[in-house]
Amino acid sequence: RLQCTSLLDNQLSKVGTFSIGNSYGVGTLLRLLRFMPSDQKERWLFDLLAMTLASSKSVEAILKCENEWQPCLFHLTGEVIEEITGGSKQSSEANRERNSTVDTEALSKPSVRTRYDLSLKLYSTLLGHCVRKGDEKAFEAVEMAASLQRVDANGSEVFSILLSHLFADLIENGTIANIESTYTKSDANPIVKNRALKQSAKLVTQAILSNGSSGLDMSSAVRQWRCLRHLTALTVAVVTDNGFGVVDL
């Protein structure tokens, strides 16, 4: 296993967890992940996810690898999905429909399921942090994920699943950074679990209707509104591409 002394800070944080302190080291690690044995992939994904959830410094360290972390995680997720589908894809040229068969033997392996869950959780968590920034980097991060569909045989499936996990993260954590303190200032009711996305939209609406005097400041509200609109447009595009209509939902 790779030595992690250069990857981790030398000192423990107050909560007793490590944080990533070397962006170059984690960038190299992400590039090497695809070539590691399955058990090492699983362990490194678990470590990276644990540090990401425990430390905002770890998140920033990974996000600094702007041109590396998304392609690496996208390909890694695509490989796991290929294992699950058995790498077989039947296409019908008449109606251009693609049907994937699930390899139940591969899906029954704990290692495959674990890598599937960890890679998607890590990817969606990092994308969620990008969205909560609410600036141009949020658009660039989501657009980068969408553009990577073209470089993987299972690209559309990976992006569709990733988008679902991203919304799960936003439902849990909202689209506004530090939403607990922001929401408490404008509403006496506490944050309800799995309602953070709705409460984020409420704060944005309040700010726009009050011209920035309630909830968020106007600049932040506009950035959040643009990001929510962009995600909505992407979701409609993915749903339509998969042969459904918005009315069907």
C-alpha positions as CSV (number, residue, x, y, z in Angstrom):
1,R,0.0,0.0,0.0
2,L,1.2,3.5,-0.8
3,Q,2.8,5.5,2.1
4,C,0.3,8.1,3.2
5,T,2.6,10.3,5.3
6,S,2.9,12.9,2.5
7,L,-0.9,12.7,1.9
8,L,-2.0,13.3,5.4
9,D,-1.3,16.1,7.8
10,N,1.2,15.2,10.5
11,Q,-1.1,16.3,13.3
12,L,-4.6,15.1,14.3
13,S,-7.4,17.6,14.2
14,K,-9.5,18.4,17.2
15,V,-12.0,15.7,16.4
16,G,-9.3,13.1,16.1
17,T,-9.4,12.6,12.3
18,F,-6.8,13.1,9.6
19,S,-7.2,15.6,6.8
20,I,-5.6,15.6,3.4
21,G,-2.8,18.1,3.3
22,N,-1.2,17.5,-0.1
23,S,-3.1,18.2,-3.3
24,Y,-0.4,16.8,-5.5
25,G,-0.3,13.6,-3.5
26,V,-4.0,13.0,-3.7
27,G,-4.0,13.8,-7.4
28,T,-1.4,11.1,-8.0
29,L,-3.4,8.7,-5.8
30,L,-6.6,9.3,-7.8
31,R,-4.8,8.5,-11.0
32,L,-3.4,5.3,-9.6
33,L,-6.7,4.1,-8.1
34,R,-7.9,2.5,-11.3
35,F,-4.8,0.3,-11.5
36,M,-4.9,-1.0,-7.9
37,P,-6.3,-4.3,-6.8
38,S,-9.9,-4.3,-5.8
39,D,-9.2,-4.5,-2.1
40,Q,-6.9,-1.5,-2.2
41,K,-9.3,0.5,-4.2
42,E,-12.0,-0.2,-1.6
43,R,-9.8,0.8,1.3
44,W,-8.5,4.0,-0.3
45,L,-12.0,5.0,-1.4
46,F,-13.2,4.5,2.2
47,D,-10.3,6.6,3.6
48,L,-10.8,9.4,1.1
49,L,-14.5,9.5,1.8
50,A,-14.0,9.4,5.6
51,M,-11.6,12.4,5.4
52,T,-13.8,14.3,3.0
53,L,-16.8,13.9,5.3
54,A,-14.8,14.8,8.4
55,S,-12.7,17.8,7.1
56,S,-13.5,20.7,4.8
57,K,-9.7,21.0,4.3
58,S,-9.7,17.6,2.7
59,V,-12.5,18.6,0.3
60,E,-10.5,21.7,-0.8
61,A,-7.4,19.6,-1.3
62,I,-9.2,17.3,-3.7
63,L,-11.0,20.1,-5.5
64,K,-7.7,21.8,-6.2
65,C,-7.0,18.9,-8.5
66,E,-9.4,20.5,-11.0
67,N,-8.5,18.5,-14.1
68,E,-7.9,15.2,-12.3
69,W,-10.4,14.3,-9.7
70,Q,-13.5,14.1,-11.9
71,P,-12.1,12.0,-14.8
72,C,-10.5,9.6,-12.3
73,L,-13.7,9.1,-10.3
74,F,-15.9,9.0,-13.4
75,H,-13.7,6.2,-15.0
76,L,-13.5,4.4,-11.7
77,T,-17.3,4.5,-11.3
78,G,-17.7,3.4,-15.0
79,E,-15.5,0.4,-14.4
80,V,-17.6,-0.8,-11.4
81,I,-20.8,-0.3,-13.5
82,E,-19.2,-2.3,-16.3
83,E,-18.5,-5.1,-13.8
84,I,-22.1,-5.1,-12.7
85,T,-23.5,-5.1,-16.3
86,G,-21.0,-7.7,-17.3
87,G,-19.6,-5.4,-20.0
88,S,-22.4,-6.4,-22.4
89,K,-24.6,-3.9,-24.0
90,Q,-27.2,-4.8,-26.7
91,S,-28.2,-2.1,-29.1
92,S,-31.1,-1.8,-31.4
93,E,-30.3,0.3,-34.4
94,A,-34.0,0.6,-35.3
95,N,-35.1,2.5,-32.3
96,R,-31.6,3.4,-30.9
97,E,-32.5,1.9,-27.5
98,R,-29.8,0.4,-25.3
99,N,-30.5,-2.5,-22.9
100,S,-28.0,-3.5,-20.3
101,T,-28.0,-6.9,-18.6
102,V,-27.1,-7.1,-15.0
103,D,-24.4,-9.6,-14.0
104,T,-26.1,-11.0,-10.8
105,E,-23.0,-12.9,-9.9
106,A,-20.8,-9.8,-9.9
107,L,-23.5,-7.8,-8.1
108,S,-23.6,-10.4,-5.3
109,K,-19.9,-9.8,-4.5
110,P,-19.6,-7.5,-1.5
111,S,-16.4,-5.9,-3.0
112,V,-18.2,-4.8,-6.1
113,R,-21.2,-3.3,-4.2
114,T,-18.8,-1.6,-1.7
115,R,-16.8,0.1,-4.5
116,Y,-19.9,1.1,-6.3
117,D,-21.3,2.8,-3.2
118,L,-18.0,4.4,-2.1
119,S,-17.1,5.8,-5.5
120,L,-20.5,7.3,-6.1
121,K,-20.7,8.7,-2.5
122,L,-17.3,10.3,-2.8
123,Y,-18.0,11.7,-6.3
124,S,-21.5,13.1,-5.3
125,T,-20.2,14.5,-2.0
126,L,-17.4,16.5,-3.9
127,L,-19.9,17.7,-6.5
128,G,-22.3,18.7,-3.7
129,H,-19.5,20.9,-2.2
130,C,-19.0,22.5,-5.7
131,V,-22.7,23.3,-6.0
132,R,-22.8,24.8,-2.6
133,K,-20.1,27.3,-3.6
134,G,-22.7,28.7,-6.0
135,D,-20.2,30.4,-8.4
136,E,-19.0,29.6,-11.9
137,K,-17.0,26.7,-10.5
138,A,-20.4,25.0,-9.6
139,F,-21.4,25.2,-13.3
140,E,-18.0,24.0,-14.5
141,A,-18.0,21.0,-12.1
142,V,-21.5,19.8,-13.2
143,E,-20.7,20.5,-16.9
144,M,-17.5,18.6,-16.6
145,A,-19.4,15.6,-15.2
146,A,-21.9,15.8,-18.1
147,S,-19.1,16.1,-20.7
148,L,-17.3,13.0,-19.4
149,Q,-20.2,10.9,-20.7
150,R,-18.4,10.8,-24.1
151,V,-15.3,9.2,-22.8
152,D,-16.8,6.1,-21.3
153,A,-18.8,3.3,-22.8
154,N,-21.2,3.5,-19.9
155,G,-21.0,7.3,-19.8
156,S,-24.8,8.0,-19.9
157,E,-25.5,5.5,-17.2
158,V,-22.7,6.8,-15.0
159,F,-23.9,10.4,-15.3
160,S,-27.6,9.5,-14.7
161,I,-26.7,7.5,-11.5
162,L,-24.3,10.3,-10.4
163,L,-26.9,13.0,-10.9
164,S,-29.3,10.9,-8.7
165,H,-26.7,10.7,-6.0
166,L,-25.9,14.4,-6.3
167,F,-29.6,15.2,-5.6
168,A,-29.6,12.9,-2.7
169,D,-26.6,14.9,-1.3
170,L,-28.4,18.2,-1.9
171,I,-31.6,16.9,-0.3
172,E,-29.6,16.1,2.8
173,N,-27.3,19.1,2.9
174,G,-28.9,21.7,0.8
175,T,-27.4,24.0,-1.8
176,I,-26.3,26.7,0.6
177,A,-23.1,26.3,2.7
178,N,-23.7,26.5,6.4
179,I,-27.4,26.3,5.9
180,E,-28.2,25.6,9.5
181,S,-26.9,28.9,10.7
182,T,-28.3,30.8,7.7
183,Y,-31.7,29.3,8.0
184,T,-32.0,29.8,11.7
185,K,-31.4,33.5,11.3
186,S,-34.4,33.9,9.1
187,D,-36.7,31.2,10.5
188,A,-37.2,30.0,14.1
189,N,-38.0,26.5,13.0
190,P,-34.9,24.2,13.0
191,I,-33.6,22.4,9.9
192,V,-35.5,19.2,9.3
193,K,-33.6,16.1,8.2
194,N,-33.7,15.6,4.4
195,R,-35.4,18.9,3.9
196,A,-32.3,21.0,3.4
197,L,-32.8,21.4,-0.4
198,K,-36.4,22.7,0.1
199,Q,-35.2,25.0,2.8
200,S,-32.4,26.3,0.6
201,A,-34.9,27.1,-2.1
202,K,-37.1,28.9,0.5
203,L,-34.1,31.1,1.5
204,V,-33.4,31.9,-2.2
205,T,-37.0,32.8,-2.8
206,Q,-37.2,35.0,0.3
207,A,-34.1,36.8,-0.7
208,I,-35.3,37.5,-4.2
209,L,-38.8,38.6,-3.1
210,S,-37.4,40.9,-0.4
211,N,-34.6,42.2,-2.6
212,G,-32.0,40.8,-0.3
213,S,-33.3,42.1,3.0
214,S,-34.4,38.6,4.2
215,G,-32.6,35.3,4.0
216,L,-29.5,35.6,1.8
217,D,-27.9,38.7,0.3
218,M,-29.0,39.3,-3.3
219,S,-25.8,38.3,-4.9
220,S,-25.7,34.9,-3.2
221,A,-29.4,34.4,-3.9
222,V,-28.9,35.0,-7.7
223,R,-26.0,32.6,-7.8
224,Q,-28.0,29.9,-6.0
225,W,-31.0,30.4,-8.2
226,R,-28.9,30.1,-11.4
227,C,-27.3,26.9,-10.0
228,L,-30.7,25.4,-9.2
229,R,-32.1,26.3,-12.6
230,H,-29.1,24.7,-14.3
231,L,-29.5,21.5,-12.3
232,T,-33.2,21.4,-13.2
233,A,-32.4,21.8,-16.9
234,L,-29.8,19.0,-16.7
235,T,-32.3,16.7,-14.9
236,V,-35.0,17.3,-17.6
237,A,-32.4,16.6,-20.3
238,V,-31.3,13.3,-18.7
239,V,-34.9,12.2,-18.1
240,T,-35.8,13.0,-21.7
241,D,-32.7,11.2,-23.1
242,N,-33.8,8.1,-21.2
243,G,-37.1,8.0,-23.0
244,F,-39.3,9.5,-20.4
245,G,-41.3,12.7,-20.3
246,V,-41.4,15.1,-17.4
247,V,-45.1,14.5,-17.2
248,D,-44.4,10.8,-16.6
249,L,-42.6,11.6,-13.4
